[in-house]
Amino acid sequence: MVKRMIAFPACALALLLIVAFVMGAASTGGGASVKRDEGAAALAPATYTFEGCWAYFPAGPCYDIYRDGAGTYWICLKCGKTTNPGPSQCKKITLQQLNRGYWCS
């Protein structure tokens, strides 16, 4: 009986410490990766350089290709139609995909 009473408070204390740790981590934004992701979005490159017009096929249609400050390529709207390059009008495209397509200009 004595062993059981000693074991119970020790288990309760361990459980209490685990709950306190989890609650503390949650209240302080313990998901460091979430914080890093938000920071990365805030530090996203704001400048885009026009690289030219590009098409998947020789017959077109041609799309605007931009490169951001980090060197990532973006395919945007049809050639000459992109007014504000960025994630709202463009999507990422790899250099390997660009090498398989055709430059219009």
N, C-alpha and C positions, 0 to 999 in steps of 0.2 A: 504494500500500500504506500509506503514512503517513497519508493522508487517512482511510482506512478505520479505522485504529487510533485516530485522534483522535475520529472520529464515534461509535465504539462506546462509549468511556467516557462521552461526553456524553449519549448515549441512556440508558445504564445509570444515570447519575446522575439524569437527569430521571425515569426510571421509579422509582428508589428514593425520590425526594422525593414523588412522587405516592402511592406505596404507604404511606410514612410518614404523609403527611397524612391519607389515608383511614383508616388504622389508628388514628391519634390521635383523629380525629373520632369513630370508632366507640367507642373506649374511654372517651371523656369524654361519651358520650351526645350526640354531635354533631347529632342530629336535634332541633334546637331546637323544631320544631313539635310533636314528640312531648312534649317537656317542657311546652310551653305547654298542650297538650291535657290532660295530667295535672293541671296546675295549675288549669285551668278546672274540671275535675271536682271538685277539692278545694274550690274556691270556689263550688260550685253553691249556689244559694239554698236555705236550710233551712226557710224559713217559707212556708207556703201559706195563702192567704186564700180561704175558701169564697165563691164568687160566686153560686151557686144551682144549681137542677136544670135540665137542658136536654135536648132530644130532637131527633133528626134529622128526625122526622116528627110531625105533630100528634097522632097516636094513641099516641106513645111508643115504646119505653120511655124513661124519663128517667134521665139520668146526672148524677153530681156534677161540677161544674166548679169548678176552683180556679185561682188566679193566683199565681205565685211572685213573689219580691221583684224580679225582673228584668222583670216585666210579661208573662211568657209564660203562656199559658192551657194548662190540662191538663184532659183529660176522663178521668174515673176510673170507678169501679164504678157500678152502679145506685144511684139516689138513696138516700142514707142508709146505704149499705153500705161506704163508704170509711172505713177506720180510720186509715190512715197515708198521706196523699197524698204521692206522689213517683213516680219512674220505675218502681218495682216494681209499683205498682197503677194507674198512669196513663200516658197518652201525650199528647204535645203536640197541640194543636189551634189552628188560626189564628183570628184575629178574623173573617176573611172566612167561614170555615166556620160560626162561631157566628152570624153575621148571617143565614145561610141556614136556620138551624134555628129551634127554638121553645123559649122559656123556660117551664118547668113551674111555677116558683114565683118 
